[in-house]
Amino acid sequence: MNLVIVESPTKAKTISRFLGKDFVVRSSFGHLRDLPQREMGIDIENNFKPHYVVPRKNQKIVTELKKFAGKAKYIYFASDEDREGEAISWHLAEILKPKKDQSKRIAFHEITEEAILRAIENPREIDQNMVDAQQARRVLDRLVGYEISPFLWKKITKGLSAGRVQSVAVRLIVEREGEIKKFVPEEYWDISGEFKKEKGEENITAKLNKINGETLDKFYIKSKDGADKILKDLDGSLYSVKNIEKKETKRSPHPPFTTSTLQQEANRRLGFSAKQTMMLAQQLYEGVDLGSAGSVGLITYMRTDSLNLAEKFLEEAKSFISKSFGKEYSSAAPKKYTTKSKLAQEAHEAIRPTNVSNDPEKIKSYLNDNQYKLYNLIWRRAVASQMPEAVLTSTAIDIAAEKNNLEDEYTFRANGLVVKFDGFLKVYGTNQETILPAFSLEEVLQLIGLTPAQHFTEPPSRYSDASLVKALEEYGIGRPSTYAPTISTIIERGYVEKIENRRLKPTDIAFVVNKVLEEHFPQIVDYQFTAKMENNLDEIAEGKKEWVPVISDFYGPFKENLEKKYKEIKKVEEETDEKCEKCGAPMVIKMGRFGKFMACSGFPECKNIKSLKKKGANGEEIAPETTDEKCEKCGAPMVIKMGRFGKFLSCSKYPECKNMKPIVKSTNIPCPQCKKGEIVEKKSKRGRIFFACNQYPDCKFALWSRPTGEACPKCKSLLVYGKNDTVACSNKECGYATASA
């Protein structure tokens, strides 16, 4: 008997289909060892040696794996082929301690029979350089987190955290918010004309774009007076076609997806968060039950920055395209793409379907709605990457105004676009056409009307998941496996909140923490330093550097500065002129995890606290936000206030009526138990977040982890989010889980 160990039960189920009775496939459910939760776990004096432990919850899995390992002729470590996966295999080897000739490391980039059998035939050793790179990242992040976090607790407020990548992401979002606040809008106008051919064909719209032959910039018409002057000049003018330009252009297909571009495009097109995208991609990679075909891995490995495509896929795609769309849609030679990133390090293959004939519509009935949407996006992008360019014909029509006393020459332009040959747009595109009627030079047009329009420049947009991932990638911060967890972390820890249109807005605490880190620990939030550290980790993975000196070079100056700052910096508080109504001591403004609040300076003897009144730009007091909800005690409207532990509902008649209650955050997920209510976010007496049916006490369904809204493929219970982008079944007896995404 041979033992194959993978990270997730879904992956195990899929792989077991391809191996004979001589193989047993088991799951480790991700990492079995890690640094301890409640202590540093790093021997700094002994070359930063990490102390790994097996958590109690993993003991049962370890016992089972040891039992199978004891009977196995060979043990195949089959975790993913990236640093994280290499580290999982190394930890397993450290736990199981197989004989040297008994241990084999196998890797593959897609879960198909051909790939698995090829991997079994071509085992290798565990790559210690990759393990060291992952270990260095883990040690570095633990040192920063465990050393900086207590400092933030003491100087700002309890419960805060800092991280080498997360703090840089917060800085990006805070700086963007600063740009938005400083932004001063500028007014500008444009003028559009609606014209009609004499024979009554469809009207066309053209925009004023030239005066006296010079193209207008955006701010040429700065006010209504400027627009009115032009309209007055044009009054009574006749209009005719003075120029027709036609130009043929070509548009090339996009390359197949990498982790970053998949997260960006899924966010833009589908509205998926980076975390949701990676969770769904993990499911598609590990395998989906396709009925009689069994569990099938539908896409290649989803953590990659490579644009390579396997020769086999290129050949299959060419054949599929010719048969499905016609020979004219098949490129003469395979299209090959190269990454522009100098930092590409997990360069295996781009994300693509494992079998191009698995058309999304053909297998739609086997996928849930979100799985289908993401698979459809991946399939179309990969197939389109092997199709020819689209050929477009663009047309520009210049319409001139004429009258005897017209001092200036005014020209309007209408643009049209016709798809001459759709090429790759047939599979991956949108409606590109804006068709203009046929015109001839000097043709007279009838003016229907002129419309002036006022505009104001817009501030830079807040980051979305897509634009933040793009920014992190451009700065060289993080790697494909870290983008989604980073965004999830800064949201879960209260530094960022998602507002309308899924935009990321920093909270008050983010500004305070970012300011402290920038002023006193600039390395932690420095873009270049963080990118350089990523380069160091890459060089460790390539065997060019040792990991201990890299950590040592960072930690010495960092620790020295930290000890210095403990003495220099006072707790972040603002003095006020207000006196405590309970003891008469001055009130001070403190910072909590959910923003600023007012507290007595006599703390802990006096524990009086209250919410801080909001003020406008001119210092005027802003009334709390009123809601449609009525107070059940006195009937007055309820208002939203901010307390030490976040927003809550309070009666607007306070202090006459002291009714208060929490704001219910709905997940919009129906309760699977009573079928009547929906699951909402709640907080326990100890401040711990949990999720329960809003029909309590009639229905007592509750979960400690946030539900995904999707059903477990094994037992149909709700799936919930776990740590590090894992997803698990809420039914503990089921045991279903995915590996870290």
WOBELSUL-V774729 format. One record per run of one state. SS is the DSSP state (@ for helix, = for strand, . for the rest). FROM is the first residue (numbers start at 1). TO is the last residue. Records with the same first field share a line. If there is no record, write none. Layout:
# WOBELSUL-V774729
SS->FROM-TO + FROM-TO
This chain:
# WOBELSUL-V774729
.->1-1 + 7-8 + 17-22 + 28-33 + 36-41 + 44-48 + 51-51 + 54-55 + 72-74 + 78-82 + 97-99 + 106-112 + 122-123 + 125-127 + 156-165 + 183-186 + 198-203 + 212-213 + 216-223 + 235-237 + 252-256 + 258-258 + 271-273 + 287-287 + 290-290 + 294-294 + 297-298 + 300-310 + 326-326 + 330-350 + 352-352 + 354-359 + 367-368 + 385-389 + 403-409 + 422-422 + 427-433 + 435-443 + 457-464 + 476-482 + 493-495 + 499-499 + 503-503 + 507-507 + 521-526 + 542-546 + 569-573 + 580-585 + 593-594 + 601-608 + 612-613 + 616-620 + 623-624 + 631-636 + 644-645 + 652-659 + 663-664 + 671-677 + 684-688 + 694-701 + 704-706 + 712-717 + 722-722 + 726-726 + 730-736 + 738-741
=->2-6 + 23-27 + 34-35 + 42-43 + 49-50 + 52-53 + 75-77 + 103-105 + 124-124 + 187-197 + 204-211 + 214-215 + 238-251 + 257-257 + 288-289 + 295-296 + 299-299 + 351-351 + 353-353 + 390-402 + 410-421 + 434-434 + 444-456 + 496-498 + 504-506 + 574-579 + 586-592 + 595-600 + 609-611 + 614-615 + 621-622 + 625-630 + 637-643 + 646-651 + 660-662 + 665-670 + 678-683 + 689-693 + 702-703 + 707-711 + 718-721 + 727-729 + 737-737
@->9-16 + 56-71 + 83-96 + 100-102 + 113-121 + 128-155 + 166-182 + 224-234 + 259-270 + 274-286 + 291-293 + 311-325 + 327-329 + 360-366 + 369-384 + 423-426 + 465-475 + 483-492 + 500-502 + 508-520 + 527-541 + 547-568 + 723-725
